[in-house]
Amino acid sequence: MREFIVEADGGSRGNPGPAGYGAVVSDAATGETLAEVAEYLGVATNNVAEYRGLLAGLRAARDLDPEAVVRVRMDSKLVVEQMSGRWKIKHPDMKPLAAEAARIFPRERVTYEWIPRERNKHADRLANEAMDAGARGEQWSASASTADLDTPAARPVRPAVPEPEGPPGDAAAGAARARAALAEGAARNRATAARAQTPAAPDAGHDSPAGAAVPASDTDATSEAGQAGPGPTSEAGKGDEDADLTSEAGQVGSRLTSEAGQVGSGRTSEAGQVGSGRTSEADKADADVRAAEAVATPRSGWGPADMGPPATFVLLRHGETPLTPQKRFSGSGGSDPSLSDAGREQAERVAAALARRGTVQAVVASPLARTRETARIVAARLGLDVQIEEGLRETDFGAWEGLTFGEVRERHPEDLSAWLSAPDAEPTGGGESFAATAARVAATRDKLIAAHAGRTVLLVTHVTPIKTLVRLALGAPPEALFRMELSAASLSAIAYYRDGNASVRLFNETSHLR
């Protein structure tokens, strides 16, 4: 089942005044823009324009796939709360609009999420384009739109970046990219300063007085040896660390968090900082219990109290295999190696840590040998059975299976270049693209959330599925996959709430291995 994200906005320059809406539909797995719609409405209020934008976005999603699951994101708290059923709809102009929106898709296949205005810029620009067209006596034209933030015209010109001279994580090439990123940052700062001196065009307004318009949409990464380069937000940071996404041991690239860091939608763990240097068994056990409580039962954040406990996925990357130290591609289409002695020791250590925490209620594993073996060791310690889930397998790397990054670059340079730059590019020999992997993982996630609502489940899987789950939970673009490091036998965790929101509670935690 496909999953779409609908972002919608509407505004009125006067409230009521000249009004318009904009909506964009994107693929939840890849982030690709699939449809844009906008319209000038004449004189209307902000709220009516927002509802009209919602209707247009849902209809566009239905036209693409009437069986899809839809996540609506808007910066209108009113529309989000009313359509979620938490606020009553009292205004007579909005009741029929809300009722019509509820009929476009079955209620169980649509969730609503409030986002800040700055995250709704694409739909906001569409709404402003529609109002600008109306002021000229025209209707909005898709062919003339420049609202898509990812259009080539909107992208900054990046400084030339040297090609990597070594495998992912090569320090010399990474340093060159870091210098390029610094140069890009300086250029961006100069451009921002120049724009600040230029009067901005009016934006779609919210509750603005007549004749005025208010804008309609309001980590540093730690570099380690072999991981030189910019942090996760630098667009110039891709390149020599890119293949860390796939190499079973080549996990180089920027850390998104500390070893026990908490990332996610503004939530901070009260006891998530495990591995703080204490060495006694009692202290370790105490830290494990408090960390487990923070991951499995979040006590802070914005979630309403009536949603009940989330489905929490504890994500365990399998232990090392003989290919891991050699930094070779090892997906689902290769030799399917078992754990090495070091990998089995890692599995025993993580099993002991999870047993001390005592929160895991089920174990689900990828069908590959290294994940099944890791899961068996952990499940035996926890007294649980192992369920096999095909959707958790690693990406198929085609003809690259068993090769190092350098060997792939020598033998298939053009295919590798395409693969590093586009999520829908496949490895040589008909492997699986990251876009296809993301679609598979998203479908598996939804199935497991439905099957384990309110429970804490251990998913024993691989680099790409774990990074994909984290990326989707954060709403990050596909290139975010190249900004994460994931160690063998590391733990991450994501909580999934009943309103469709997700919170990344833990990432790449390895204190149990020390």
CORLIN-V117736 format. One record per pair of residues at least 6 apart in sequence whose C-alpha atoms are under 7 Angstrom apart, sorted by the first residue. I is the first residue (numbers start at 0). J is the second residue. D is the distance in whole Angstrom. If there is no record, write none. Layout:
BEGIN
<<I:J:D> <I:J:D>>
END
This chain:
BEGIN
<<0:67:6> <0:442:7> <1:67:5> <1:68:6> <2:26:6> <2:27:6> <2:67:6> <2:68:5> <2:69:6> <3:24:7> <3:25:6> <3:26:5> <3:27:5> <3:60:7> <3:67:7> <3:68:6> <3:69:5> <3:70:6> <4:24:6> <4:25:5> <4:26:6> <4:27:6> <4:69:6> <4:70:5> <4:71:6> <5:22:7> <5:23:6> <5:24:5> <5:25:7> <5:56:6> <5:57:7> <5:69:7> <5:70:6> <5:71:5> <5:72:6> <6:22:6> <6:23:5> <6:24:7> <6:71:6> <6:72:5> <6:73:6> <6:119:7> <6:122:6> <7:21:6> <7:22:4> <7:23:6> <7:52:5> <7:53:5> <7:56:6> <7:72:7> <7:73:6> <7:122:5> <8:20:6> <8:21:5> <8:22:6> <8:49:5> <8:52:6> <8:73:6> <8:122:5> <8:123:6> <8:126:7> <9:19:6> <9:20:4> <9:21:6> <9:45:6> <9:48:4> <9:49:4> <9:52:6> <9:126:6> <9:203:7> <10:18:6> <10:19:6> <10:20:6> <10:45:5> <10:48:6> <10:49:7> <10:126:7> <10:203:4> <10:204:5> <10:205:6> <10:215:6> <11:17:6> <11:18:4> <11:19:7> <11:43:7> <11:44:6> <11:45:5> <11:203:6> <11:204:5> <11:205:7> <12:18:6> <12:203:7> <12:204:6> <12:207:7> <12:209:7> <12:210:6> <12:211:6> <12:212:5> <13:207:6> <13:208:6> <13:209:4> <13:210:5> <13:211:6> <14:43:7> <14:44:5> <14:45:6> <14:206:6> <14:207:6> <14:208:7> <14:209:7> <15:42:6> <15:43:5> <15:44:4> <16:42:5> <16:43:6> <16:44:7> <17:41:5> <17:42:5> <17:43:6> <17:130:7> <18:39:6> <18:40:5> <18:41:6> <18:42:6> <18:43:6> <18:48:6> <18:130:6> <19:38:6> <19:39:4> <19:40:5> <19:48:6> <19:126:5> <19:129:6> <19:130:5> <20:37:5> <20:38:6> <20:39:7> <20:48:6> <20:49:7> <20:51:7> <20:52:5> <20:125:7> <20:126:4> <20:129:7> <21:36:6> <21:37:4> <21:38:7> <21:52:6> <21:122:5> <21:123:6> <21:125:5> <21:126:4> <22:35:6> <22:36:5> <22:37:6> <22:52:6> <22:55:7> <22:56:5> <22:122:5> <23:34:6> <23:35:4> <23:36:6> <23:56:6> <23:122:6> <24:32:6> <24:33:5> <24:34:5> <24:35:6> <24:56:7> <24:60:6> <25:31:5> <25:32:4> <25:33:5> <26:32:7> <26:33:7> <28:434:7> <28:437:5> <28:438:5> <28:441:7> <29:434:6> <29:437:7> <29:477:6> <30:476:6> <30:477:7> <34:59:7> <36:55:7> <37:125:6> <37:126:6> <37:129:6> <37:139:6> <38:129:5> <38:138:7> <38:139:6> <39:129:5> <39:130:5> <39:133:6> <39:138:6> <39:139:7> <45:205:6> <45:206:7> <47:93:6> <50:78:7> <50:96:6> <54:100:5> <57:103:7> <58:103:7> <68:108:5> <68:109:6> <69:108:6> <69:109:5> <69:110:7> <70:109:6> <70:110:5> <70:111:6> <71:110:6> <71:111:5> <71:112:6> <72:111:6> <72:112:5> <72:113:6> <72:114:6> <73:79:7> <73:112:7> <73:113:5> <73:114:6> <73:119:7> <74:113:5> <74:114:5> <74:115:5> <74:116:5> <74:119:7> <74:216:6> <75:113:7> <76:113:6> <79:111:6> <79:112:6> <79:113:6> <80:86:5> <81:87:6> <81:88:6> <82:97:7> <83:111:6> <88:94:6> <110:498:6> <110:499:6> <115:216:7> <115:217:6> <116:215:7> <116:216:3> <116:217:3> <117:216:5> <117:217:5> <119:216:6> <120:216:6> <121:146:6> <121:147:6> <121:148:6> <123:203:7> <123:215:6> <123:216:6> <124:146:5> <125:146:6> <126:203:7> <127:202:6> <127:203:5> <128:139:7> <129:138:7> <129:139:5> <132:138:6> <132:139:6> <157:183:6> <158:179:6> <158:183:6> <160:176:6> <160:179:6> <161:175:7> <163:172:5> <163:238:7> <163:239:5> <164:172:6> <166:239:6> <166:404:6> <166:405:6> <167:239:4> <167:240:4> <167:241:6> <167:242:6> <167:243:6> <167:251:6> <168:225:5> <168:226:5> <168:227:7> <168:239:6> <168:240:5> <168:251:5> <168:252:6> <169:225:6> <169:239:7> <170:225:5> <170:226:7> <170:227:5> <172:239:7> <173:227:5> <173:228:5> <173:239:6> <174:227:6> <174:228:6> <176:228:6> <176:235:7> <176:236:6> <177:228:5> <177:229:5> <177:236:7> <179:235:7> <180:229:7> <180:233:7> <180:235:5> <180:236:7> <201:212:6> <202:212:6> <202:213:6> <202:214:5> <202:215:6> <203:212:6> <203:213:6> <203:214:6> <203:215:5> <204:212:5> <204:213:4> <204:214:5> <204:215:5> <205:213:6> <205:215:6> <207:213:6> <218:255:7> <219:230:6> <220:230:4> <220:231:6> <220:253:5> <220:254:5> <220:255:6> <221:253:6> <221:254:6> <222:228:7> <222:253:6> <225:251:7> <226:251:6> <226:252:5> <226:253:7> <228:236:6> <229:236:5> <230:253:6> <231:253:6> <231:255:7> <231:482:5> <237:481:7> <240:251:6> <240:252:5> <240:481:7> <241:419:7> <241:481:5> <242:404:7> <243:249:5> <243:250:5> <243:251:5> <243:252:7> <243:481:7> <244:250:7> <244:462:7> <244:463:6> <244:480:6> <244:481:6> <245:328:6> <245:462:7> <245:463:7> <246:326:6> <246:327:6> <246:328:5> <246:329:7> <247:323:6> <247:326:6> <247:327:7> <247:328:6> <247:329:6> <247:462:7> <248:323:4> <248:324:6> <248:326:5> <249:326:5> <250:484:5> <250:485:6> <250:486:7> <251:484:6> <252:481:7> <252:482:6> <252:483:6> <252:484:6> <253:482:5> <253:483:6> <253:484:6> <254:482:7> <254:483:5> <254:484:6> <255:482:7> <255:483:6> <256:262:7> <256:506:7> <258:506:7> <258:507:6> <258:508:5> <258:509:6> <259:271:7> <259:272:5> <259:273:6> <259:505:6> <259:506:6> <259:507:7> <259:508:5> <260:272:7> <260:505:6> <260:506:6> <261:267:6> <261:268:6> <261:503:7> <261:504:5> <261:505:5> <261:506:7> <262:503:5> <262:504:6> <262:505:7> <263:473:6> <263:502:5> <263:503:4> <263:504:6> <264:502:6> <265:300:7> <266:299:6> <266:300:5> <268:293:6> <269:293:6> <270:289:5> <270:290:5> <270:293:6> <271:290:5> <271:293:6> <273:286:6> <273:287:7> <273:290:6> <273:510:7> <274:510:5> <277:283:7> <284:355:6> <287:352:7> <287:355:6> <287:356:5> <288:355:7> <288:356:4> <291:356:5> <291:358:7> <294:492:7> <294:504:6> <295:311:6> <295:455:6> <306:497:6> <308:453:5> <309:452:7> <309:453:5> <309:494:6> <309:495:5> <309:496:5> <309:497:7> <310:448:6> <310:451:6> <310:452:5> <310:453:4> <310:454:5> <310:455:6> <310:494:6> <310:495:5> <310:496:7> <311:454:6> <311:455:5> <311:456:6> <311:492:7> <311:493:6> <311:494:4> <311:495:6> <312:455:6> <312:456:5> <312:457:6> <312:458:7> <312:492:6> <312:493:5> <312:494:6> <313:456:6> <313:457:5> <313:458:6> <313:490:7> <313:491:6> <313:492:4> <313:493:7> <314:457:6> <314:458:5> <314:459:6> <314:465:7> <314:490:6> <314:491:5> <314:492:6> <315:457:7> <315:458:6> <315:459:5> <315:460:6> <315:488:6> <315:489:6> <315:490:5> <315:491:7> <316:459:6> <316:460:5> <316:461:5> <316:462:7> <316:487:6> <316:488:5> <316:489:6> <316:490:7> <317:369:6> <317:370:5> <317:373:6> <317:459:6> <317:460:6> <317:461:6> <317:487:6> <317:488:5> <318:338:6> <318:342:4> <318:343:7> <318:345:6> <318:346:6> <318:373:7> <318:487:5> <318:488:5> <319:338:6> <319:339:6> <319:341:6> <319:342:4> <319:487:6> <320:336:6> <320:337:6> <320:338:4> <320:339:5> <320:342:6> <321:339:6> <326:403:6> <327:401:5> <327:402:5> <327:403:4> <328:399:6> <328:400:5> <328:401:5> <328:402:6> <328:403:6> <329:400:6> <329:401:6> <330:393:5> <330:394:5> <330:395:5> <330:396:6> <330:400:7> <331:392:6> <331:393:5> <331:394:6> <331:395:5> <332:395:5> <332:396:6> <332:397:6> <332:400:7> <333:400:5> <333:401:7> <335:367:6> <335:368:6> <336:368:6> <336:369:6> <337:368:5> <337:369:5> <338:369:5> <345:488:6> <345:512:7> <346:373:6> <346:376:6> <346:377:7> <346:488:7> <347:376:6> <347:377:7> <348:511:6> <348:512:6> <349:511:6> <350:376:7> <350:377:4> <350:380:6> <352:511:6> <354:380:7> <354:381:6> <358:455:7> <359:455:5> <359:456:6> <359:457:6> <360:454:7> <360:455:6> <360:456:6> <361:383:7> <361:456:5> <361:457:6> <362:378:7> <362:383:7> <362:384:7> <362:385:5> <362:386:6> <362:456:6> <362:457:5> <362:458:6> <363:385:6> <363:386:5> <363:387:6> <363:388:7> <363:457:6> <363:458:5> <363:459:6> <364:370:6> <364:371:6> <364:374:6> <364:385:7> <364:386:6> <364:387:5> <364:388:6> <364:391:7> <364:458:6> <364:459:5> <364:460:6> <365:371:7> <365:387:6> <365:388:5> <365:389:6> <365:391:5> <365:392:5> <365:459:6> <365:460:5> <366:387:6> <366:388:6> <366:389:6> <366:392:6> <367:392:7> <370:459:6> <370:460:6> <374:385:7> <374:459:6> <375:385:7> <378:384:6> <378:385:7> <390:439:6> <390:440:6> <390:443:6> <391:440:7> <391:460:6> <391:464:6> <392:460:7> <392:461:7> <393:461:6> <393:463:6> <393:464:7> <394:431:6> <394:436:6> <394:463:7> <395:430:5> <395:431:5> <396:426:6> <396:430:5> <396:431:6> <397:426:6> <397:427:6> <397:428:5> <397:429:6> <397:430:4> <398:427:5> <398:428:5> <399:407:6> <399:427:7> <408:415:6> <414:426:7> <414:427:6> <417:424:6> <418:424:5> <418:425:6> <418:426:7> <422:432:6> <422:433:5> <422:434:5> <422:477:7> <423:432:5> <423:433:6> <423:434:5> <424:432:5> <425:431:5> <425:432:4> <426:432:7> <437:467:6> <440:464:6> <462:485:7> <466:480:6> <467:480:7> <469:503:7> <470:479:7> <470:480:7> <472:501:5> <472:502:7> <472:503:7> <485:507:6> <486:507:6> <489:507:5> <489:508:5> <489:509:5> <490:506:6> <490:507:5> <490:508:5> <490:509:7> <491:505:5> <491:506:4> <491:507:5> <491:508:6> <492:503:6> <492:504:5> <492:505:5> <492:506:7> <493:501:7> <493:502:6> <493:503:4> <493:504:5> <494:501:6> <494:502:5> <494:503:6> <494:504:7> <495:501:4> <495:502:7>>
END
